[in-house]
C-alpha cells in the first residue's frame, strides 16, 4: 500500500468533514475565529506580562528589593508574544449534502459523519 493509499484509508476511517466531497469551506468564519483567538491569546499575554511588572513593583515598594525588582522587569522585557494557531484549530464550512453549516477539527475522527462521508480524494 502506498503512502497516498494509506492516507486515503485513514481519511475514510476518520470521516472528517475536512476531506468530504460535500463540504465547502467558510473562510470568513475561519478568519474571524483566528482573529478572536489571536485577541484572546494577546490579551492573556499582556495580562501575564502586566502581573509580572506589578509583582516587580511590589518588591520594590514593599521590600526595597531592587535586585528582585530588576530581575522581574528584565524577565517581563524578554517576553515576546507568539500566536499559536494550534489553539484555533476549529474549521468552518457548509455541508452541501445536508444543506447546513458545520464545524470540525481537521484530522480528527468524527463518529457523527460515518454514514454521510464521501472522500473527495477517491
N, CA, C and O atoms as a GROMACS GRO file, in nm:
protein
  488
    1UNK      N    1   0.084  -0.117   0.000
    1UNK     CA    2   0.000   0.000   0.000
    1UNK      C    3   0.089   0.124   0.000
    1UNK      O    4   0.182   0.132   0.080
    2UNK      N    5   0.063   0.221  -0.088
    2UNK     CA    6   0.143   0.343  -0.096
    2UNK      C    7   0.104   0.438   0.015
    2UNK      O    8   0.003   0.420   0.084
    3UNK      N    9   0.186   0.541   0.032
    3UNK     CA   10   0.156   0.643   0.133
    3UNK      C   11   0.023   0.712   0.102
    3UNK      O   12  -0.055   0.740   0.193
    4UNK      N   13  -0.002   0.740  -0.026
    4UNK     CA   14  -0.126   0.807  -0.065
    4UNK      C   15  -0.247   0.717  -0.034
    4UNK      O   16  -0.349   0.765   0.016
    5UNK      N   17  -0.235   0.591  -0.064
    5UNK     CA   18  -0.344   0.497  -0.035
    5UNK      C   19  -0.367   0.485   0.116
    5UNK      O   20  -0.481   0.476   0.162
    6UNK      N   21  -0.260   0.486   0.192
    6UNK     CA   22  -0.272   0.480   0.338
    6UNK      C   23  -0.341   0.604   0.392
    6UNK      O   24  -0.424   0.595   0.482
    7UNK      N   25  -0.306   0.720   0.337
    7UNK     CA   26  -0.368   0.845   0.380
    7UNK      C   27  -0.518   0.844   0.348
    7UNK      O   28  -0.599   0.883   0.432
    8UNK      N   29  -0.554   0.801   0.228
    8UNK     CA   30  -0.696   0.795   0.190
    8UNK      C   31  -0.771   0.697   0.279
    8UNK      O   32  -0.885   0.723   0.318
    9UNK      N   33  -0.709   0.584   0.312
    9UNK     CA   34  -0.773   0.487   0.401
    9UNK      C   35  -0.796   0.546   0.540
    9UNK      O   36  -0.901   0.524   0.600
   10UNK      N   37  -0.697   0.619   0.590
   10UNK     CA   38  -0.712   0.686   0.720
   10UNK      C   39  -0.824   0.789   0.714
   10UNK      O   40  -0.904   0.800   0.807
   11UNK      N   41  -0.830   0.866   0.605
   11UNK     CA   42  -0.938   0.964   0.588
   11UNK      C   43  -1.074   0.895   0.586
   11UNK      O   44  -1.171   0.948   0.641
   12UNK      N   45  -1.083   0.779   0.523
   12UNK     CA   46  -1.209   0.705   0.518
   12UNK      C   47  -1.250   0.652   0.656
   12UNK      O   48  -1.369   0.638   0.684
   13UNK      N   49  -1.153   0.624   0.739
   13UNK     CA   50  -1.182   0.581   0.876
   13UNK      C   51  -1.226   0.700   0.960
   13UNK      O   52  -1.324   0.691   1.035
   14UNK      N   53  -1.154   0.811   0.949
   14UNK     CA   54  -1.185   0.932   1.027
   14UNK      C   55  -1.318   0.994   0.988
   14UNK      O   56  -1.390   1.046   1.074
   15UNK      N   57  -1.352   0.989   0.859
   15UNK     CA   58  -1.474   1.052   0.807
   15UNK      C   59  -1.484   1.198   0.849
   15UNK      O   60  -1.591   1.244   0.889
   16UNK      N   61  -1.375   1.270   0.839
   16UNK     CA   62  -1.371   1.410   0.879
   16UNK      C   63  -1.422   1.498   0.766
   16UNK      O   64  -1.388   1.478   0.650
   17UNK      N   65  -1.503   1.597   0.802
   17UNK     CA   66  -1.559   1.689   0.703
   17UNK      C   67  -1.450   1.757   0.620
   17UNK      O   68  -1.474   1.796   0.505
   18UNK      N   69  -1.332   1.769   0.676
   18UNK     CA   70  -1.219   1.830   0.606
   18UNK      C   71  -1.190   1.760   0.473
   18UNK      O   72  -1.144   1.824   0.378
   19UNK      N   73  -1.217   1.630   0.465
   19UNK     CA   74  -1.186   1.552   0.346
   19UNK      C   75  -1.310   1.508   0.269
   19UNK      O   76  -1.302   1.424   0.179
   20UNK      N   77  -1.425   1.565   0.303
   20UNK     CA   78  -1.552   1.523   0.242
   20UNK      C   79  -1.581   1.603   0.116
   20UNK      O   80  -1.558   1.724   0.111
   21UNK      N   81  -1.632   1.534   0.016
   21UNK     CA   82  -1.663   1.596  -0.112
   21UNK      C   83  -1.778   1.697  -0.102
   21UNK      O   84  -1.790   1.786  -0.186
   22UNK      N   85  -1.862   1.683   0.001
   22UNK     CA   86  -1.980   1.770   0.016
   22UNK      C   87  -1.951   1.899   0.092
   22UNK      O   88  -2.038   1.986   0.101
   23UNK      N   89  -1.832   1.913   0.146
   23UNK     CA   90  -1.801   2.027   0.231
   23UNK      C   91  -1.737   2.141   0.154
   23UNK      O   92  -1.640   2.121   0.080
   24UNK      N   93  -1.792   2.262   0.171
   24UNK     CA   94  -1.732   2.386   0.121
   24UNK      C   95  -1.682   2.465   0.241
   24UNK      O   96  -1.755   2.484   0.338
   25UNK      N   97  -1.559   2.511   0.235
   25UNK     CA   98  -1.502   2.586   0.347
   25UNK      C   99  -1.564   2.725   0.358
   25UNK      O  100  -1.600   2.787   0.258
   26UNK      N  101  -1.576   2.772   0.482
   26UNK     CA  102  -1.623   2.908   0.510
   26UNK      C  103  -1.504   2.985   0.566
   26UNK      O  104  -1.483   2.990   0.688
   27UNK      N  105  -1.428   3.046   0.477
   27UNK     CA  106  -1.305   3.114   0.518
   27UNK      C  107  -1.333   3.242   0.596
   27UNK      O  108  -1.249   3.285   0.675
   28UNK      N  109  -1.450   3.303   0.576
   28UNK     CA  110  -1.485   3.424   0.651
   28UNK      C  111  -1.497   3.390   0.800
   28UNK      O  112  -1.440   3.460   0.884
   29UNK      N  113  -1.572   3.284   0.831
   29UNK     CA  114  -1.586   3.242   0.972
   29UNK      C  115  -1.452   3.195   1.028
   29UNK      O  116  -1.421   3.223   1.144
   30UNK      N  117  -1.374   3.124   0.948
   30UNK     CA  118  -1.245   3.075   0.995
   30UNK      C  119  -1.152   3.190   1.029
   30UNK      O  120  -1.086   3.189   1.133
   31UNK      N  121  -1.146   3.291   0.941
   31UNK     CA  122  -1.060   3.407   0.967
   31UNK      C  123  -1.107   3.484   1.090
   31UNK      O  124  -1.026   3.534   1.168
   32UNK      N  125  -1.239   3.495   1.106
   32UNK     CA  126  -1.293   3.564   1.224
   32UNK      C  127  -1.256   3.487   1.351
   32UNK      O  128  -1.223   3.548   1.453
   33UNK      N  129  -1.261   3.355   1.345
   33UNK     CA  130  -1.223   3.272   1.459
   33UNK      C  131  -1.074   3.289   1.491
   33UNK      O  132  -1.037   3.301   1.607
   34UNK      N  133  -0.990   3.291   1.388
   34UNK     CA  134  -0.846   3.312   1.409
   34UNK      C  135  -0.820   3.447   1.475
   34UNK      O  136  -0.739   3.458   1.567
   35UNK      N  137  -0.889   3.550   1.427
   35UNK     CA  138  -0.872   3.684   1.485
   35UNK      C  139  -0.914   3.685   1.632
   35UNK      O  140  -0.848   3.747   1.715
   36UNK      N  141  -1.025   3.616   1.663
   36UNK     CA  142  -1.072   3.611   1.802
   36UNK      C  143  -0.972   3.537   1.890
   36UNK      O  144  -0.943   3.582   2.001
   37UNK      N  145  -0.919   3.425   1.842
   37UNK     CA  146  -0.818   3.351   1.918
   37UNK      C  147  -0.691   3.432   1.935
   37UNK      O  148  -0.627   3.428   2.040
   38UNK      N  149  -0.654   3.506   1.832
   38UNK     CA  150  -0.536   3.594   1.841
   38UNK      C  151  -0.558   3.698   1.951
   38UNK      O  152  -0.470   3.722   2.033
   39UNK      N  153  -0.676   3.758   1.952
   39UNK     CA  154  -0.708   3.858   2.054
   39UNK      C  155  -0.702   3.798   2.194
   39UNK      O  156  -0.644   3.857   2.284
   40UNK      N  157  -0.763   3.680   2.212
   40UNK     CA  158  -0.761   3.615   2.343
   40UNK      C  159  -0.619   3.586   2.389
   40UNK      O  160  -0.584   3.612   2.504
   41UNK      N  161  -0.539   3.531   2.299
   41UNK     CA  162  -0.401   3.498   2.335
   41UNK      C  163  -0.319   3.624   2.365
   41UNK      O  164  -0.238   3.625   2.458
   42UNK      N  165  -0.341   3.728   2.286
   42UNK     CA  166  -0.268   3.854   2.307
   42UNK      C  167  -0.309   3.918   2.440
   42UNK      O  168  -0.224   3.968   2.513
   43UNK      N  169  -0.439   3.916   2.471
   43UNK     CA  170  -0.487   3.970   2.598
   43UNK      C  171  -0.428   3.892   2.716
   43UNK      O  172  -0.386   3.951   2.815
   44UNK      N  173  -0.424   3.759   2.704
   44UNK     CA  174  -0.367   3.676   2.809
   44UNK      C  175  -0.218   3.707   2.827
   44UNK      O  176  -0.169   3.718   2.939
   45UNK      N  177  -0.147   3.722   2.714
   45UNK     CA  178  -0.005   3.756   2.719
   45UNK      C  179   0.015   3.889   2.792
   45UNK      O  180   0.100   3.898   2.881
   46UNK      N  181  -0.062   3.991   2.756
   46UNK     CA  182  -0.049   4.122   2.820
   46UNK      C  183  -0.083   4.116   2.968
   46UNK      O  184  -0.017   4.181   3.049
   47UNK      N  185  -0.185   4.039   3.004
   47UNK     CA  186  -0.221   4.024   3.145
   47UNK      C  187  -0.107   3.960   3.223
   47UNK      O  188  -0.072   4.006   3.332
   48UNK      N  189  -0.048   3.855   3.167
   48UNK     CA  190   0.063   3.786   3.233
   48UNK      C  191   0.183   3.880   3.249
   48UNK      O  192   0.246   3.884   3.354
   49UNK      N  193   0.212   3.955   3.144
   49UNK     CA  194   0.326   4.048   3.148
   49UNK      C  195   0.301   4.160   3.251
   49UNK      O  196   0.390   4.196   3.327
   50UNK      N  197   0.179   4.214   3.252
   50UNK     CA  198   0.146   4.321   3.347
   50UNK      C  199   0.151   4.272   3.492
   50UNK      O  200   0.193   4.347   3.580
   51UNK      N  201   0.109   4.148   3.516
   51UNK     CA  202   0.117   4.093   3.652
   51UNK      C  203   0.262   4.078   3.697
   51UNK      O  204   0.294   4.098   3.814
   52UNK      N  205   0.349   4.045   3.604
   52UNK     CA  206   0.491   4.034   3.636
   52UNK      C  207   0.548   4.172   3.673
   52UNK      O  208   0.628   4.184   3.766
   53UNK      N  209   0.507   4.273   3.600
   53UNK     CA  210   0.551   4.411   3.629
   53UNK      C  211   0.496   4.457   3.764
   53UNK      O  212   0.566   4.521   3.842
   54UNK      N  213   0.369   4.424   3.791
   54UNK     CA  214   0.309   4.460   3.921
   54UNK      C  215   0.384   4.391   4.035
   54UNK      O  216   0.409   4.451   4.139
   55UNK      N  217   0.420   4.267   4.014
   55UNK     CA  218   0.495   4.192   4.116
   55UNK      C  219   0.631   4.257   4.139
   55UNK      O  220   0.676   4.268   4.253
   56UNK      N  221   0.695   4.301   4.030
   56UNK     CA  222   0.825   4.370   4.042
   56UNK      C  223   0.810   4.498   4.123
   56UNK      O  224   0.891   4.526   4.211
   57UNK      N  225   0.707   4.574   4.094
   57UNK     CA  226   0.685   4.700   4.167
   57UNK      C  227   0.651   4.675   4.314
   57UNK      O  228   0.686   4.754   4.401
   58UNK      N  229   0.582   4.564   4.340
   58UNK     CA  230   0.553   4.526   4.479
   58UNK      C  231   0.682   4.503   4.556
   58UNK      O  232   0.697   4.550   4.669
   59UNK      N  233   0.776   4.430   4.496
   59UNK     CA  234   0.904   4.403   4.561
   59UNK      C  235   0.982   4.531   4.584
   59UNK      O  236   1.052   4.546   4.685
   60UNK      N  237   0.971   4.624   4.490
   60UNK     CA  238   1.045   4.750   4.504
   60UNK      C  239   0.987   4.835   4.617
   60UNK      O  240   1.061   4.887   4.701
   61UNK      N  241   0.854   4.847   4.619
   61UNK     CA  242   0.790   4.934   4.718
   61UNK      C  243   0.788   4.872   4.858
   61UNK      O  244   0.815   4.940   4.957
   62UNK      N  245   0.758   4.743   4.865
   62UNK     CA  246   0.736   4.678   4.995
   62UNK      C  247   0.866   4.639   5.063
   62UNK      O  248   0.882   4.659   5.184
   63UNK      N  249   0.957   4.584   4.987
   63UNK     CA  250   1.080   4.530   5.048
   63UNK      C  251   1.206   4.604   5.007
   63UNK      O  252   1.315   4.573   5.054
   64UNK      N  253   1.192   4.702   4.921
   64UNK     CA  254   1.308   4.774   4.867
   64UNK      C  255   1.410   4.677   4.808
   64UNK      O  256   1.531   4.700   4.814
   65UNK      N  257   1.358   4.570   4.751
   65UNK     CA  258   1.443   4.466   4.692
   65UNK      C  259   1.465   4.502   4.544
   65UNK      O  260   1.392   4.455   4.456
   66UNK      N  261   1.564   4.584   4.519
   66UNK     CA  262   1.589   4.632   4.384
   66UNK      C  263   1.643   4.523   4.292
   66UNK      O  264   1.622   4.527   4.171
   67UNK      N  265   1.712   4.426   4.349
   67UNK     CA  266   1.763   4.315   4.268
   67UNK      C  267   1.648   4.232   4.214
   67UNK      O  268   1.644   4.201   4.095
   68UNK      N  269   1.553   4.194   4.301
   68UNK     CA  270   1.436   4.116   4.258
   68UNK      C  271   1.350   4.200   4.161
   68UNK      O  272   1.300   4.147   4.062
   69UNK      N  273   1.333   4.327   4.191
   69UNK     CA  274   1.259   4.419   4.104
   69UNK      C  275   1.320   4.421   3.964
   69UNK      O  276   1.248   4.410   3.865
   70UNK      N  277   1.451   4.435   3.957
   70UNK     CA  278   1.520   4.438   3.829
   70UNK      C  279   1.507   4.306   3.755
   70UNK      O  280   1.483   4.304   3.634
   71UNK      N  281   1.524   4.194   3.827
   71UNK     CA  282   1.513   4.061   3.765
   71UNK      C  283   1.375   4.041   3.701
   71UNK      O  284   1.364   3.991   3.590
   72UNK      N  285   1.271   4.081   3.773
   72UNK     CA  286   1.134   4.065   3.722
   72UNK      C  287   1.108   4.156   3.602
   72UNK      O  288   1.040   4.116   3.508
   73UNK      N  289   1.162   4.276   3.605
   73UNK     CA  290   1.145   4.366   3.490
   73UNK      C  291   1.220   4.316   3.367
   73UNK      O  292   1.170   4.326   3.255
   74UNK      N  293   1.338   4.262   3.387
   74UNK     CA  294   1.415   4.203   3.276
   74UNK      C  295   1.338   4.085   3.219
   74UNK      O  296   1.329   4.068   3.098
   75UNK      N  297   1.282   4.002   3.309
   75UNK     CA  298   1.202   3.887   3.265
   75UNK      C  299   1.082   3.932   3.183
   75UNK      O  300   1.050   3.871   3.081
   76UNK      N  301   1.014   4.038   3.226
   76UNK     CA  302   0.898   4.087   3.150
   76UNK      C  303   0.939   4.147   3.016
   76UNK      O  304   0.867   4.135   2.918
   77UNK      N  305   1.055   4.210   3.012
   77UNK     CA  306   1.104   4.268   2.886
   77UNK      C  307   1.139   4.160   2.784
   77UNK      O  308   1.127   4.182   2.663
   78UNK      N  309   1.181   4.044   2.832
   78UNK     CA  310   1.218   3.935   2.742
   78UNK      C  311   1.097   3.862   2.684
   78UNK      O  312   1.109   3.789   2.585
   79UNK      N  313   0.981   3.883   2.743
   79UNK     CA  314   0.861   3.814   2.696
   79UNK      C  315   0.824   3.863   2.556
   79UNK      O  316   0.820   3.984   2.531
   80UNK      N  317   0.799   3.770   2.467
   80UNK     CA  318   0.759   3.801   2.330
   80UNK      C  319   0.631   3.726   2.297
   80UNK      O  320   0.619   3.607   2.326
   81UNK      N  321   0.536   3.794   2.238
   81UNK     CA  322   0.409   3.731   2.203
   81UNK      C  323   0.427   3.643   2.080
   81UNK      O  324   0.486   3.685   1.980
   82UNK      N  325   0.375   3.521   2.089
   82UNK     CA  326   0.374   3.430   1.974
   82UNK      C  327   0.235   3.368   1.964
   82UNK      O  328   0.189   3.300   2.057
   83UNK      N  329   0.169   3.391   1.853
   83UNK     CA  330   0.036   3.337   1.832
   83UNK      C  331   0.046   3.189   1.800
   83UNK      O  332   0.123   3.148   1.714
   84UNK      N  333  -0.032   3.107   1.872
   84UNK     CA  334  -0.033   2.963   1.850
   84UNK      C  335  -0.162   2.925   1.778
   84UNK      O  336  -0.269   2.918   1.839
   85UNK      N  337  -0.151   2.900   1.648
   85UNK     CA  338  -0.268   2.864   1.568
   85UNK      C  339  -0.328   2.730   1.609
   85UNK      O  340  -0.447   2.706   1.587
   86UNK      N  341  -0.249   2.645   1.668
   86UNK     CA  342  -0.298   2.512   1.706
   86UNK      C  343  -0.416   2.523   1.802
   86UNK      O  344  -0.503   2.435   1.805
   87UNK      N  345  -0.420   2.630   1.881
   87UNK     CA  346  -0.531   2.651   1.974
   87UNK      C  347  -0.656   2.701   1.903
   87UNK      O  348  -0.763   2.710   1.964
   88UNK      N  349  -0.643   2.734   1.776
   88UNK     CA  350  -0.756   2.784   1.698
   88UNK      C  351  -0.783   2.689   1.583
   88UNK      O  352  -0.795   2.731   1.468
   89UNK      N  353  -0.794   2.561   1.613
   89UNK     CA  354  -0.799   2.461   1.506
   89UNK      C  355  -0.940   2.427   1.457
   89UNK      O  356  -0.955   2.338   1.373
   90UNK      N  357  -1.042   2.495   1.507
   90UNK     CA  358  -1.178   2.468   1.459
   90UNK      C  359  -1.193   2.530   1.320
   90UNK      O  360  -1.162   2.648   1.300
   91UNK      N  361  -1.241   2.450   1.227
   91UNK     CA  362  -1.265   2.496   1.091
   91UNK      C  363  -1.415   2.503   1.067
   91UNK      O  364  -1.493   2.437   1.135
   92UNK      N  365  -1.454   2.584   0.970
   92UNK     CA  366  -1.595   2.607   0.940
   92UNK      C  367  -1.622   2.577   0.794
   92UNK      O  368  -1.536   2.593   0.708
   93UNK      N  369  -1.742   2.532   0.769
   93UNK     CA  370  -1.780   2.503   0.632
   93UNK      C  371  -1.931   2.487   0.619
   93UNK      O  372  -2.007   2.509   0.713
   94UNK      N  373  -1.971   2.447   0.498
   94UNK     CA  374  -2.112   2.423   0.469
   94UNK      C  375  -2.124   2.286   0.403
   94UNK      O  376  -2.055   2.258   0.304
   95UNK      N  377  -2.211   2.201   0.458
   95UNK     CA  378  -2.234   2.068   0.403
   95UNK      C  379  -2.341   2.079   0.294
   95UNK      O  380  -2.456   2.114   0.321
   96UNK      N  381  -2.301   2.049   0.170
   96UNK     CA  382  -2.394   2.057   0.058
   96UNK      C  383  -2.489   1.938   0.052
   96UNK      O  384  -2.592   1.944  -0.015
   97UNK      N  385  -2.456   1.831   0.122
   97UNK     CA  386  -2.544   1.714   0.124
   97UNK      C  387  -2.665   1.740   0.213
   97UNK      O  388  -2.778   1.707   0.177
   98UNK      N  389  -2.641   1.800   0.331
   98UNK     CA  390  -2.749   1.825   0.426
   98UNK      C  391  -2.789   1.972   0.433
   98UNK      O  392  -2.877   2.010   0.511
   99UNK      N  393  -2.724   2.055   0.352
   99UNK     CA  394  -2.756   2.198   0.345
   99UNK      C  395  -2.750   2.263   0.484
   99UNK      O  396  -2.845   2.330   0.526
  100UNK      N  397  -2.638   2.243   0.554
  100UNK     CA  398  -2.624   2.303   0.686
  100UNK      C  399  -2.478   2.340   0.711
  100UNK      O  400  -2.386   2.285   0.650
  101UNK      N  401  -2.459   2.436   0.801
  101UNK     CA  402  -2.325   2.476   0.840
  101UNK      C  403  -2.264   2.370   0.931
  101UNK      O  404  -2.334   2.307   1.010
  102UNK      N  405  -2.133   2.351   0.919
  102UNK     CA  406  -2.062   2.252   1.000
  102UNK      C  407  -1.936   2.314   1.060
  102UNK      O  408  -1.878   2.408   1.005
  103UNK      N  409  -1.895   2.259   1.172
  103UNK     CA  410  -1.766   2.291   1.231
  103UNK      C  411  -1.693   2.158   1.252
  103UNK      O  412  -1.756   2.055   1.277
  104UNK      N  413  -1.561   2.163   1.241
  104UNK     CA  414  -1.483   2.041   1.255
  104UNK      C  415  -1.338   2.075   1.286
  104UNK      O  416  -1.292   2.186   1.261
  105UNK      N  417  -1.270   1.978   1.340
  105UNK     CA  418  -1.126   1.989   1.364
  105UNK      C  419  -1.060   1.892   1.267
  105UNK      O  420  -1.080   1.771   1.277
  106UNK      N  421  -0.980   1.943   1.172
  106UNK     CA  422  -0.918   1.856   1.071
  106UNK      C  423  -0.838   1.742   1.134
  106UNK      O  424  -0.780   1.756   1.242
  107UNK      N  425  -0.836   1.629   1.062
  107UNK     CA  426  -0.758   1.511   1.101
  107UNK      C  427  -0.799   1.455   1.237
  107UNK      O  428  -0.716   1.404   1.313
  108UNK      N  429  -0.928   1.465   1.265
  108UNK     CA  430  -0.983   1.411   1.388
  108UNK      C  431  -1.099   1.319   1.353
  108UNK      O  432  -1.178   1.349   1.264
  109UNK      N  433  -1.109   1.207   1.422
  109UNK     CA  434  -1.218   1.113   1.398
  109UNK      C  435  -1.352   1.178   1.430
  109UNK      O  436  -1.370   1.239   1.535
  110UNK      N  437  -1.447   1.165   1.336
  110UNK     CA  438  -1.582   1.218   1.355
  110UNK      C  439  -1.681   1.103   1.345
  110UNK      O  440  -1.712   1.057   1.235
  111UNK      N  441  -1.731   1.056   1.457
  111UNK     CA  442  -1.826   0.946   1.457
  111UNK      C  443  -1.959   0.984   1.392
  111UNK      O  444  -2.024   0.900   1.329
  112UNK      N  445  -2.000   1.109   1.409
  112UNK     CA  446  -2.131   1.152   1.360
  112UNK      C  447  -2.139   1.159   1.208
  112UNK      O  448  -2.249   1.174   1.154
  113UNK      N  449  -2.027   1.149   1.137
  113UNK     CA  450  -2.029   1.159   0.991
  113UNK      C  451  -1.995   1.025   0.924
  113UNK      O  452  -1.965   1.022   0.804
  114UNK      N  453  -1.998   0.917   0.998
  114UNK     CA  454  -1.963   0.785   0.944
  114UNK      C  455  -2.054   0.743   0.829
  114UNK      O  456  -2.009   0.674   0.738
  115UNK      N  457  -2.179   0.782   0.832
  115UNK     CA  458  -2.275   0.738   0.730
  115UNK      C  459  -2.280   0.830   0.606
  115UNK      O  460  -2.314   0.784   0.497
  116UNK      N  461  -2.248   0.956   0.624
  116UNK     CA  462  -2.265   1.051   0.512
  116UNK      C  463  -2.134   1.086   0.440
  116UNK      O  464  -2.140   1.146   0.333
  117UNK      N  465  -2.020   1.052   0.495
  117UNK     CA  466  -1.890   1.092   0.441
  117UNK      C  467  -1.861   1.027   0.306
  117UNK      O  468  -1.879   0.906   0.287
  118UNK      N  469  -1.815   1.111   0.213
  118UNK     CA  470  -1.759   1.061   0.085
  118UNK      C  471  -1.628   1.134   0.062
  118UNK      O  472  -1.625   1.257   0.058
  119UNK      N  473  -1.522   1.058   0.048
  119UNK     CA  474  -1.389   1.115   0.035
  119UNK      C  475  -1.375   1.190  -0.098
  119UNK      O  476  -1.412   1.138  -0.203
  120UNK      N  477  -1.321   1.310  -0.091
  120UNK     CA  478  -1.300   1.389  -0.213
  120UNK      C  479  -1.175   1.342  -0.288
  120UNK      O  480  -1.153   1.382  -0.403
  121UNK      N  481  -1.094   1.259  -0.225
  121UNK     CA  482  -0.969   1.210  -0.282
  121UNK      C  483  -0.981   1.066  -0.330
  121UNK      O  484  -0.886   0.988  -0.314
  122UNK      N  485  -1.092   1.028  -0.387
  122UNK     CA  486  -1.115   0.890  -0.429
  122UNK      C  487  -1.009   0.840  -0.524
  122UNK      O  488  -1.014   0.725  -0.569
   0.00000   0.00000   0.00000
